[in-house]
Structure formats: structure tokens, C-alpha cells
């Protein structure tokens, strides 16, 4: 069963409707699977920064510090010993560590479908007919977003008592564009709380990080074409 949703233009005017595939946008959520996909993505992105040297890698220490006997001090064979200041480190972190985690391709896709379905169910999803910019203008792009934000349903406030000035809500919008438009990319990259990606860069972490999702109709059609097999 397909899910009907309105299509808007850049002026936030409804220009038509489209059917969303139930196999992509109507999947029930599984928190364990989503968590596994997030952990795998974050682990594969993690860089190995910490690295220590053991006693064989530390510089110096070729000569015995003092005689074996007769000095009254404890025996010492090398200044590279871990018990010496500036010596090697025992059991320290090494750059050869591997944090990567594997996840089944179908499981990863399923997790993306679950998050997309949740966006649609929560009315945090808006479809654009196209996203184009005539010039590199952040001000114009902000105006487009301001119009589209009005399409999203407003959450009713339950607070009866207001203390001080009301804080302005921060933006949290992920935009999926179907083509690599440099003018769109550079016009929206400096807006706080807004991220623009292409379809090939869609991932679970970004979908969860940003509350609202705006996608072009072309991106949705290509998404369903890639992942749905007839």
C-alpha cells in the first residue's frame, strides 16, 4: 500500500502529490537494528589517534646506566625500561588497533528505511519538486527554508508559565538532493543546523541527527528505484 504525500515547490506551495513506496517509507522500526547500524557506522568512521612506544622503540638507552654491583642502587639495564621516566610504555594503545565493525548490507538498508518511515509517520518529512539556485546566495536559501519550515506541523506548547524571553528554536534540517548542484551546496553550507547531502551519501546517523527531512522528488524516485526490486 502506497503512502500519499504532497509535493511542494521552493515557495512552499503545493504543486502535486506522489505515492511513497510502502517497502521504503512504511517499515516498522526495530530499535536494536537501528542501534547496530549506528554503532557500525560510527566505529568505521573512528580514527586511531593514540599511539605509544614500547621499550624497543624509545630513543636512547644503549648504555647500562651504572654498574651492576657496588653502587648501592637497584640494578638497571637500560633507561628505556618502562619504570624509568621517558622510558617505554607497557600495554599502551597502539596505532595498529582496528575499531571497524561489519554489518550486513540488507540490514543497513533496512535501518535506513526504518528511520525514513519514522520521519514520514512523525510528519517530519517534506518533498520538494526540485531544489535549484540561480546564484550563490545564502540569504535566498534561508528564505526558501523559512517557507518550507511552515509546512512542517507545529508542536503545541504545554508550558503555562513563561520565565524570561522565549528562546528561538534551532534549525535541524537534513536535505537530500538528487543532483550535485554547487550553487545549492555553497548557498546552504554555512547555515547552522542544516546539512545537504546527495542520495549516495544517505546514512542512518545523519537521518537520526536531524529532526526534519526535506528531499526532492527525484531523490525519492531514485531511492525507490535502487532499493526496490520488482
Buried (B, 14 or more C-beta within 10 A) or exposed (E): EEBEBEBBBBEBEEEEEBEBBEBBBBBEBEEEBBEBBBEBBEBEEEEEEEEBBBBEEBEEBEEEBEEEEEEEEEEBEBBBBEEBEEBBBEEEEEEEEEEEEEBEEEEBBBBBBBBBBBBBBEEBBBBBBBBEBEEEEBEBBBEBBEBBBEBBEEEEEEEEEEEEEEEEEEBBBBBBBBBEBEBBBBBBEEBEBBBBBBBEEBBBEBBBEBBBBBBBBBBBBBBBEEBEEE
